[in-house]
C-alpha cells in the first residue's frame, strides 16, 4: 500500500502542471501551497484506501503554512484542490 501512495504522489506531481482546475501552475506555487495541496491529496487517498501511515512532518508543515502564511480560508481551498485532484484521478 505504501508503494501505491508513492505512485499516486509521483503521478500527482507529474500531472499537476497540466491540471486545468489549478488557479496557479505548479511552478508558480509557493512551497506552502504545494505542501498543503499534497497533504489534501494524500489525506483523501488515505481515506479511500483505508491506509493508516501518515507523514507527521507533512502534517506539521501543512498546519504551520495554513496558520502562518496562507490563512485558514485560503489554506482550506488549497487543501480541497488537492482532494479534488485525487477524486479526478480515481
GUMARGU-31784 format. One line per field, with one value per atom (N, C-alpha, C, CB): residue in three letters; chain; x negated, z, y negated. Coordinates in steps of 0.02 Angstrom, whole numbers. Glycine has a CB too. Example, Ala and Ser with C-alpha at 12.3 -4.5 7.8 and 13.67 -1.06 7.14 Angstrom:
GUMARGU-31784
aa c(Ala  Ala  Ala  Ala  Ser  Ser  Ser  Ser) $
ch c(A  A  A  A  A  A  A  A) $
x c(-660  -615  -660  -565  -642  -684  -645  -704) $
z c(390  390  390  452  354  357  394  286) $
y c(284  225  165  224  112  53  -2  30) $
END
This chain:
GUMARGU-31784
aa c(Unk  Unk  Unk  Unk  Unk  Unk  Unk  Unk  Unk  Unk  Unk  Unk  Unk  Unk  Unk  Unk  Unk  Unk  Unk  Unk  Unk  Unk  Unk  Unk  Unk  Unk  Unk  Unk  Unk  Unk  Unk  Unk  Unk  Unk  Unk  Unk  Unk  Unk  Unk  Unk  Unk  Unk  Unk  Unk  Unk  Unk  Unk  Unk  Unk  Unk  Unk  Unk  Unk  Unk  Unk  Unk  Unk  Unk  Unk  Unk  Unk  Unk  Unk  Unk  Unk  Unk  Unk  Unk  Unk  Unk  Unk  Unk  Unk  Unk  Unk  Unk  Unk  Unk  Unk  Unk  Unk  Unk  Unk  Unk  Unk  Unk  Unk  Unk  Unk  Unk  Unk  Unk  Unk  Unk  Unk  Unk  Unk  Unk  Unk  Unk  Unk  Unk  Unk  Unk  Unk  Unk  Unk  Unk  Unk  Unk  Unk  Unk  Unk  Unk  Unk  Unk  Unk  Unk  Unk  Unk  Unk  Unk  Unk  Unk  Unk  Unk  Unk  Unk  Unk  Unk  Unk  Unk  Unk  Unk  Unk  Unk  Unk  Unk  Unk  Unk  Unk  Unk  Unk  Unk  Unk  Unk  Unk  Unk  Unk  Unk  Unk  Unk  Unk  Unk  Unk  Unk  Unk  Unk  Unk  Unk  Unk  Unk  Unk  Unk  Unk  Unk  Unk  Unk  Unk  Unk  Unk  Unk  Unk  Unk  Unk  Unk  Unk  Unk  Unk  Unk  Unk  Unk  Unk  Unk  Unk  Unk  Unk  Unk  Unk  Unk  Unk  Unk  Unk  Unk  Unk  Unk  Unk  Unk  Unk  Unk  Unk  Unk  Unk  Unk  Unk  Unk  Unk  Unk  Unk  Unk  Unk  Unk  Unk  Unk  Unk  Unk  Unk  Unk  Unk  Unk  Unk  Unk  Unk  Unk  Unk  Unk  Unk  Unk  Unk  Unk  Unk  Unk  Unk  Unk  Unk  Unk  Unk  Unk  Unk  Unk  Unk  Unk  Unk  Unk  Unk  Unk  Unk  Unk  Unk  Unk  Unk  Unk  Unk  Unk  Unk  Unk  Unk  Unk  Unk  Unk  Unk  Unk  Unk  Unk  Unk  Unk  Unk  Unk  Unk  Unk  Unk  Unk  Unk  Unk  Unk  Unk  Unk  Unk  Unk  Unk  Unk  Unk  Unk  Unk  Unk  Unk  Unk  Unk  Unk  Unk  Unk  Unk  Unk  Unk  Unk  Unk  Unk  Unk  Unk  Unk  Unk  Unk  Unk  Unk  Unk  Unk  Unk  Unk  Unk  Unk  Unk  Unk  Unk  Unk  Unk  Unk  Unk  Unk  Unk  Unk  Unk  Unk  Unk  Unk  Unk  Unk  Unk  Unk  Unk  Unk  Unk  Unk  Unk  Unk  Unk  Unk  Unk  Unk  Unk  Unk  Unk  Unk  Unk  Unk  Unk  Unk  Unk  Unk  Unk  Unk  Unk  Unk  Unk  Unk  Unk  Unk  Unk  Unk  Unk  Unk) $
ch c(A  A  A  A  A  A  A  A  A  A  A  A  A  A  A  A  A  A  A  A  A  A  A  A  A  A  A  A  A  A  A  A  A  A  A  A  A  A  A  A  A  A  A  A  A  A  A  A  A  A  A  A  A  A  A  A  A  A  A  A  A  A  A  A  A  A  A  A  A  A  A  A  A  A  A  A  A  A  A  A  A  A  A  A  A  A  A  A  A  A  A  A  A  A  A  A  A  A  A  A  A  A  A  A  A  A  A  A  A  A  A  A  A  A  A  A  A  A  A  A  A  A  A  A  A  A  A  A  A  A  A  A  A  A  A  A  A  A  A  A  A  A  A  A  A  A  A  A  A  A  A  A  A  A  A  A  A  A  A  A  A  A  A  A  A  A  A  A  A  A  A  A  A  A  A  A  A  A  A  A  A  A  A  A  A  A  A  A  A  A  A  A  A  A  A  A  A  A  A  A  A  A  A  A  A  A  A  A  A  A  A  A  A  A  A  A  A  A  A  A  A  A  A  A  A  A  A  A  A  A  A  A  A  A  A  A  A  A  A  A  A  A  A  A  A  A  A  A  A  A  A  A  A  A  A  A  A  A  A  A  A  A  A  A  A  A  A  A  A  A  A  A  A  A  A  A  A  A  A  A  A  A  A  A  A  A  A  A  A  A  A  A  A  A  A  A  A  A  A  A  A  A  A  A  A  A  A  A  A  A  A  A  A  A  A  A  A  A  A  A  A  A  A  A  A  A  A  A  A  A  A  A  A  A  A  A  A  A  A  A  A  A  A  A  A  A  A  A  A  A  A  A  A  A  A  A  A  A  A  A) $
x c(-41  0  -43  47  -101  -146  -169  -207  -183  -203  -147  -222  -86  -28  -27  38  -37  -37  -96  -37  -153  -211  -197  -275  -165  -146  -97  -116  -48  1  -35  56  -80  -117  -156  -164  -189  -228  -183  -266  -127  -80  -52  -22  -39  -14  -62  -2  -125  -174  -184  -240  -183  -195  -137  -207  -77  -19  10  35  -13  15  1  -13  -54  -71  -17  -139  15  65  137  56  147  215  251  214  307  344  377  396  389  425  383  451  318  275  277  203  283  282  211  311  162  93  55  60  12  -30  -75  -73  -94  -136  -202  -150  -228  -291  -283  -319  -223  -210  -189  -157  -174  -150  -207  -119  -190  -240  -250  -218  -303  -316  -258  -383  -229  -173  -112  -156  -98  -40  -50  -30  -110  -125  -115  -197  -140  -135  -62  -174  -23  48  87  79  75  110  92  92  28  7  39  -69  43  75  148  69  183  252  258  283  214  214  204  160  152  136  186  66  215  267  327  288  346  402  385  421  323  301  303  230  282  284  356  252  402  471  499  512  487  513  480  504  416  378  374  309  404  401  329  443  287  216  200  173  159  150  82  161  36  -29  -20  -81  -52  -48  -115  8  -132  -193  -179  -223  -202  -191  -226  -216  -282  -317  -274  -385  -241  -197  -137  -174  -108  -51  -71  -23  -129  -153  -166  -217  -200  -215  -151  -259  -103  -39  -3  5  -1  32  -3  33  -69  -108  -97  -183  -97  -86  -16  -97  34  102  110  151  81  88  48  68  -13  -58  -66  -124  -54  -65  -2  -116  36  93  157  106  164  227  275  258  322  368  411  413  440  486  450  520  395  359  326  305  303  274  324  249  386  439  451  504  450  461  405  464  343  286  290  219  308  314  370  327  425  482  460  542  418  393  355  349  313  277  324  228  376  425  463  475  481  517  474  539  409  364  361  293  363  365  430  358  485  550  552  606  523  522  482  495  435  391  413  321  467  492  517  546) $
z c(0  0  0  60  34  34  -38  79  -76  -146  -185  -179  -169  -202  -190  -177  -127  -112  -143  -36  -147  -180  -254  -169  -284  -355  -365  -379  -322  -327  -320  -273  -272  -261  -324  -201  -355  -415  -472  -436  -481  -533  -519  -538  -457  -437  -458  -362  -442  -460  -535  -426  -569  -641  -680  -666  -655  -693  -669  -692  -611  -584  -628  -515  -664  -707  -758  -741  -780  -834  -809  -880  -744  -717  -732  -642  -764  -784  -725  -836  -671  -614  -572  -571  -577  -534  -553  -538  -502  -514  -529  -454  -503  -514  -536  -451  -583  -608  -551  -668  -554  -501  -494  -517  -549  -546  -512  -616  -511  -480  -407  -518  -384  -316  -266  -308  -208  -155  -125  -99  -86  -53  -6  -14  27  72  34  111  -22  -62  -84  -123  -104  -125  -67  -153  -9  50  70  109  72  92  40  102  -24  -77  -75  -146  -65  -60  0  -56  56  116  102  175  67  48  3  14  -47  -94  -58  -147  -16  19  73  49  105  155  122  190  64  27  5  -34  -16  -36  24  -66  82  142  159  202  153  169  123  165  59  11  17  -59  34  34  104  8  154  223  244  229  228  242  301  180  349  411  419  468  373  377  360  329  398  385  400  426  363  374  423  306  483  533  512  601  477  453  403  421  357  308  343  255  391  428  465  477  499  536  489  575  433  385  356  328  341  314  365  294  427  480  490  546  492  501  444  507  382  324  324  260  342  343  394  358  452  505  493  571  467  465  397  488  343  278  235  240  231  185  216  161  280  313  311  280  357  363  301  423  275  218  155  205  137  77  86  59  146  161  149  233  169  157  82  193  45  -28  -61  -58  -41  -70  -52  -45  10  30  -9  106  -19  -57  -129  -56  -157  -225  -230  -247  -180  -178  -174  -119  -133  -127  -192  -70  -224  -288  -342  -310  -340  -390  -380  -384  -318  -307  -334  -231  -320  -344  -420  -318  -453  -527  -556  -552  -519  -544  -523  -521  -485  -463  -521  -411) $
y c(59  0  -63  0  -59  -117  -132  -104  -80  -90  -123  -23  -106  -136  -211  -104  -232  -304  -340  -314  -306  -337  -345  -293  -297  -302  -359  -236  -364  -419  -486  -412  -491  -553  -571  -546  -522  -535  -558  -472  -524  -545  -614  -494  -629  -694  -749  -697  -740  -791  -797  -776  -741  -741  -772  -672  -763  -787  -853  -736  -877  -939  -999  -951  -998  -1054  -1065  -1042  -1011  -1016  -1018  -959  -1016  -1014  -1079  -1000  -1075  -1135  -1168  -1117  -1132  -1159  -1206  -1104  -1200  -1240  -1314  -1215  -1355  -1427  -1450  -1465  -1415  -1432  -1370  -1462  -1377  -1324  -1298  -1349  -1235  -1206  -1244  -1132  -1269  -1305  -1373  -1315  -1400  -1465  -1459  -1501  -1399  -1390  -1398  -1321  -1425  -1429  -1360  -1480  -1353  -1289  -1271  -1292  -1321  -1309  -1284  -1373  -1314  -1291  -1219  -1336  -1202  -1133  -1084  -1128  -1103  -1059  -1048  -1088  -1101  -1096  -1056  -1166  -1069  -1033  -958  -1062  -943  -873  -839  -868  -875  -847  -831  -898  -875  -861  -801  -921  -796  -740  -674  -750  -672  -609  -592  -614  -642  -629  -596  -694  -620  -591  -520  -635  -509  -442  -395  -445  -418  -377  -357  -414  -403  -389  -336  -453  -342  -293  -225  -319  -224  -161  -130  -173  -162  -137  -124  -72  -171  -166  -212  -185  -188  -225  -258  -179  -246  -279  -353  -246  -396  -468  -500  -501  -550  -588  -644  -615  -637  -689  -754  -666  -748  -808  -847  -787  -811  -844  -875  -794  -840  -867  -930  -814  -927  -986  -1044  -968  -1032  -1084  -1115  -1057  -1073  -1096  -1140  -1037  -1118  -1158  -1225  -1119  -1223  -1284  -1334  -1268  -1308  -1351  -1381  -1311  -1340  -1364  -1420  -1307  -1411  -1461  -1524  -1431  -1517  -1574  -1607  -1553  -1571  -1602  -1607  -1562  -1553  -1552  -1579  -1482  -1570  -1589  -1530  -1651  -1530  -1473  -1463  -1483  -1517  -1511  -1487  -1579  -1520  -1500  -1432  -1553  -1417  -1352  -1296  -1349  -1306  -1256  -1247  -1275  -1302  -1299  -1259  -1370  -1271  -1235  -1161  -1266  -1145  -1075  -1041  -1070  -1076  -1049  -1036  -1099  -1079  -1069  -1003  -1127  -989  -925  -866  -924  -872  -818  -808  -833  -864  -860  -828  -929  -840  -809  -734  -839  -711  -639  -610  -623  -643  -620  -616  -666  -665  -666  -609  -732  -582  -529  -460  -541  -454  -389  -348  -396) $
END
